[in-house]
Amino acid sequence: MVRLFVTNGVCMTIQKIVQKLVLLCSMLCVSRSAVCGDPFIYMQYDKAFDQQSLYEKHTDLMEKLGCACNVFPHNDKDMRMARPEELESIEQERKKFENDCLKKLNWERRSSFIKPFVYALANVGGTAVAVYAALYALSNRSIDSALTHSWGVNASGIASGVSASISGGRILESIVEAVESGKNFMYLPGNSMAELEERFAKNKCYIPRSLWPKIIREFREARWDSYSRTEHKVLLDFTLDFTIYKPKPPLNCAHNATVEEVKKELHRRIEAFFSNYQIPNNDQSREYIKINVSKFIDQLLENSIGEKDRKQAPRYIYFQGSFGVGKTHFAQMLSDWIEELIPGSVRFEDLVVNKPEELEGDYKTPGAFLNTLRNQLRQNKRGSVINLDEATWLNDMVSSSKRIFNGDKSKISTQYFGDDIELDLDLPPVLIIVSSNDGINDPALASRFDIVNFPFPKLSALVDHAQQVIKNSKMLENKKITPELLAAIRSWIQSLKREDQNFRYIAGNVEVFVLGHRRDKKLD
């Protein structure tokens, strides 16, 4: 009776063990399939982007491109920029270098399928050998007889059951994996990260080396964590544009003008623009604009020939004035003038800030200036004209404003890339204009700006603007601007409140006035 109880207990225990093993095997297969949904799961990014040997092979190119100080951390050689006659040969060598980088990347892509192929074959062989050895041992009559008499257990039957339930499916799965891995090795499958990988492979030498470990880690985590892959790809797309050391095209002033001629032409256009405004005789606001624009041009053009930190950077400009008087329009026009006189030089960025993190950035938000730098580098421009519009937040975010407008426009400190990365990015030439209807309440913050009291436009300028709106209006397509109508518009503008005598109000209301004027004339 006792023996029967023991025998039944052992049989039940062994049966449960078999069930557990079968369940565990199934779970492992399912989980492994889920993980391996990305065919490049075994991609070794450390090897794929280890390009040091390529940098050494193309040392002369690295020096000519100006990124030798980045790829060789202990480089003591002076940076030598390419001469115009070398540009064609450099372009050919650069393409060869990029091809070498892509070859290395593609080899590592293919190599990522060698490991699962070998593992799959090893599983097939190992499982088959283990099953054969177990069956051979348990088929021995003396062993089988001893277990049967001692426990009442049919060892051979149990072994056959376990082998059938576990090994059969596993061997078949391993064979399928081996075939799939071999096919992927020969013909690379679809790769959702391909464009980002190739961008980094070709541009790694231009990206600050302190960012390299972060980028490689983001690639790895994007592969393993499919649920947050989009988030990792967004950060990679942003970071891969920080090609700080990528050579910029040379700048040439339009019509072979000199630097001084460019500055004089800008001063002339600034004066012409403000000739349409009611400016007091003793107002010196335009001089602040001219001085800072001149500093910006000097910095912009000295940067194009490789000189750094010699010219004085422009101060922050603060446009204080009523809404609708043309503050944003002037900032855009100024950028357009600079781009016209020095083609390919600047990018205009019009920003609106609502929260402190949008201004100075944090772990999840790049911040205004970091984002501007990234956009500028993406377009391969030398500098930026930044207009921070509707900046009433200056008085609400005094601490953040003091940190970001600290007077040092040569560096951008950021937490966006993480605490483990110390990154002080050099800020290219930038002209920063802040616009608001209100003044700056904090004296210490106000002292960091050159404050320009943006004036009201002259009556003649508002009348001209009203005529332009009428000409472009679909509603007033057939309306002729007669001397009588023009006089009526002038009288209407003069009757407006002081704060409504601006371009925005005129543009939004002149059509209504003209239609009302037409109706009144018919009634008469």
Residue pairs with C-beta under 8 A, 6 or more apart in sequence:
3 152
4 152
6 151
7 151
7 152
7 153
10 151
10 152
10 153
11 152
11 153
14 153
14 158
18 158
18 161
18 162
18 165
21 162
21 165
21 166
22 165
22 166
25 165
25 166
25 169
25 170
29 169
29 170
29 173
35 41
35 224
36 116
37 226
38 223
38 226
39 113
39 184
39 189
39 191
40 109
40 112
40 191
40 193
40 223
41 112
41 223
41 224
42 112
42 113
42 115
42 116
43 108
43 109
43 112
43 219
43 223
44 108
44 111
44 112
45 108
45 216
45 219
45 220
46 216
47 108
47 111
48 104
48 105
48 108
48 109
48 197
48 201
49 105
49 200
49 201
49 204
49 212
49 216
50 104
51 71
51 101
51 104
51 201
51 204
51 205
52 71
54 97
54 100
54 101
54 104
55 62
55 71
55 72
55 205
57 100
58 93
58 96
58 97
58 100
59 68
59 72
61 90
61 93
61 94
61 97
62 68
62 71
62 72
62 205
63 77
63 79
63 80
64 80
64 81
64 82
64 86
64 90
65 82
65 90
65 94
65 205
65 206
65 245
65 246
65 247
66 79
66 81
66 245
66 247
66 306
67 205
67 206
67 245
67 246
68 75
68 77
68 79
69 75
69 79
69 245
70 205
70 206
70 207
70 208
70 209
70 244
70 245
71 205
71 209
73 209
79 306
81 247
81 306
82 90
82 247
98 201
98 202
101 201
101 202
101 204
102 198
102 201
102 202
104 201
105 197
105 198
105 201
106 188
109 188
109 191
110 185
110 188
113 181
113 182
113 184
113 185
114 181
114 185
116 177
116 181
117 177
117 178
117 181
117 182
117 185
119 177
120 174
120 175
120 177
120 178
120 181
121 174
121 178
123 170
123 171
123 174
123 177
124 171
124 174
124 175
124 178
127 167
127 170
127 171
127 174
128 167
128 171
130 167
131 163
131 167
134 159
134 163
135 156
135 159
135 160
135 163
137 143
138 144
138 155
138 156
138 159
139 156
143 155
144 154
144 155
144 156
147 153
147 155
148 154
148 155
191 197
192 229
193 219
193 222
193 223
193 233
196 219
196 233
196 236
196 237
196 240
197 219
199 240
200 207
200 215
200 219
200 236
200 240
203 240
203 243
203 246
204 212
205 245
206 243
206 244
206 245
206 246
207 215
207 239
207 240
207 242
207 243
207 244
207 245
208 242
208 244
208 245
208 423
208 425
210 421
210 422
210 423
211 239
211 242
211 417
211 421
211 423
213 421
214 239
214 417
214 418
214 420
214 421
215 236
215 239
215 240
218 232
218 235
218 236
218 239
219 232
219 236
221 228
221 232
222 228
222 229
222 232
222 233
222 236
225 232
238 366
238 374
239 417
241 374
241 377
241 378
242 373
242 374
242 377
242 425
243 377
244 377
244 425
244 426
246 377
246 380
248 304
248 380
248 381
248 382
249 344
249 380
250 304
251 300
251 301
251 304
251 342
251 343
251 344
251 345
251 382
252 342
252 343
253 259
253 261
253 262
253 301
253 341
253 342
254 340
254 341
254 342
254 343
257 265
257 341
259 297
259 298
259 301
262 297
262 341
262 342
263 293
263 294
263 297
265 341
266 290
266 293
266 294
266 297
266 334
266 337
266 338
266 341
267 290
267 293
267 294
269 337
270 286
270 289
270 290
270 293
270 334
271 286
273 330
273 333
274 286
274 455
276 457
276 458
276 460
276 461
277 325
277 455
277 456
277 457
277 458
277 461
278 455
278 456
278 457
278 458
279 285
279 286
279 455
280 455
283 453
283 455
285 452
285 453
285 454
285 455
286 452
288 317
288 450
288 451
288 452
289 317
289 452
291 314
291 450
292 314
292 315
292 317
292 431
292 450
293 314
293 334
293 338
293 431
295 311
295 312
295 313
295 314
296 314
296 338
296 383
296 429
296 430
296 431
297 338
297 342
298 311
298 312
299 311
299 312
299 313
299 314
299 383
299 429
300 338
300 342
300 345
300 346
300 382
300 383
300 429
301 342
302 308
302 310
302 311
303 382
303 383
303 428
303 429
304 382
309 410
313 409
313 410
313 429
314 431
314 432
315 448
315 449
315 450
316 405
316 432
316 433
316 434
316 448
316 449
316 450
317 431
317 432
317 433
317 434
317 449
317 450
317 452
318 433
318 434
318 435
318 436
318 440
318 446
318 449
318 450
318 451
318 452
319 327
319 330
319 331
319 433
319 434
319 435
319 436
319 452
319 454
320 436
320 437
320 438
320 439
320 451
320 452
320 453
320 454
321 327
321 435
321 437
321 453
321 454
321 455
321 456
322 437
322 454
322 456
322 499
322 502
323 437
323 499
323 502
323 504
324 502
324 503
324 504
324 505
325 454
325 455
325 456
325 457
325 502
325 503
326 454
326 457
326 502
326 503
327 389
327 435
327 454
328 350
328 387
328 389
328 435
329 503
330 454
331 348
331 350
331 385
331 387
331 433
331 435
332 348
332 350
332 387
334 385
334 431
334 433
335 346
335 347
335 348
335 385
336 348
338 345
338 346
338 385
339 345
339 346
339 348
344 381
344 382
345 381
345 382
345 383
346 381
346 382
346 383
346 384
346 385
347 375
347 376
347 379
347 381
347 383
347 384
347 385
348 384
348 385
348 387
349 372
349 375
349 376
349 384
349 385
349 386
349 387
350 387
350 389
351 368
351 372
351 386
351 387
351 388
351 389
352 388
352 389
352 390
353 359
353 368
353 388
353 391
353 393
354 393
356 397
356 400
357 364
357 365
357 367
358 365
358 367
358 368
359 367
359 368
359 393
359 397
359 400
359 401
359 404
360 367
360 368
360 400
360 403
360 404
361 367
361 368
361 370
361 414
361 415
361 416
362 415
362 416
363 415
363 416
363 418
364 416
365 416
366 374
366 414
366 416
367 404
367 412
367 414
367 416
368 386
368 388
368 404
369 386
369 404
369 412
369 427
369 430
370 412
370 414
370 416
370 425
372 384
372 386
372 430
373 384
373 412
373 425
373 427
373 428
375 384
376 383
376 384
376 428
382 428
382 429
383 428
383 429
383 430
383 431
384 428
384 429
384 430
384 431
385 430
385 431
385 433
386 430
386 431
386 432
386 433
387 433
387 434
387 435
388 432
388 433
388 434
388 435
389 435
390 435
390 436
391 434
391 435
391 436
392 436
392 437
392 438
393 401
394 401
394 434
394 436
394 440
394 445
395 438
395 440
395 441
395 442
398 442
398 445
401 445
402 442
402 444
402 445
405 432
405 445
405 448
405 449
406 448
407 448
409 427
409 430
409 432
410 426
410 427
411 424
411 425
411 426
411 427
412 424
412 425
412 427
413 423
413 424
414 423
414 425
417 423
434 449
435 454
439 446
439 451
440 446
440 449
440 451
456 498
456 501
456 502
457 465
457 501
457 502
457 503
459 490
459 493
459 494
459 501
462 493
462 501
462 502
462 503
462 506
463 486
463 489
463 490
463 493
465 503
465 506
465 507
466 489
466 493
466 506
466 510
467 481
467 486
467 489
469 506
469 507
469 510
469 511
470 476
470 479
470 481
470 510
470 511
470 514
471 481
473 479
473 511
475 511
475 515
476 511
476 514
476 515
479 485
479 514
479 518
485 514
485 517
488 513
488 517
489 510
489 513
489 514
492 513
493 501
493 506
496 505
